[in-house]
Amino acid sequence: MPAFNLSAFLPYRLSILSNRISNAISRTYKARFGLTVPEWRILAVLGDIHAMTARDIAEATEMDKVTVSRATAKLVERELIRSEVSPEDGRSRLLRLSETGQSIFDEVTPLAKTYEANLMEGLTAEERETLTRLIDKLYDRMDAIPEPDKSGKA
C-alpha cells in the first residue's frame, strides 16, 4: 500500500486553503468590528437570506450547532442581530440583522469581495470558470456520497 501523503490529500489541501483565506479576510473585520469568523459567517448568511433559525444557519454554513449558538448569542448581546419568535413555529426563533448589523454587513461585504477579486486575479477568466465548475461538481459529488456508518464505512 502506498504511503499516505497528507500534503497531497485533497480534503486537507482544501481545508488549509479555506482556513488561510478565512483568516486573511477575518483580520479586516476582526480589527474593525471585533467579529470572529463564525460571527461574520452568520452576519453574511443573514445579510444574504435575511431571516433564519439557528438550525438553518448551522446547515447553511456547515458550522456545528454549538458554534452557531455561541456566536448568535454574542451577536444578539451586541445587538447586531435580532431574535424573534417564528410566526410559523412558536418554538423557533428567527434571527435577522439589526440596523447596526446591516451596516456592518454593508461595510464588510465590499472588503470581502475585494479580497476575493485579488485572490482570483491570479487566474484567467477560463480558469475561474473551470474552478467554479469543479467546485460545483465537488459539491454535487459530496451530496451523492453516502454518509459513513459508525464503523467509518460508507
Order of alpha helices (4+ residues) and beta strands (2+ residues): alpha-alpha-alpha-alpha-beta-beta-alpha-alpha
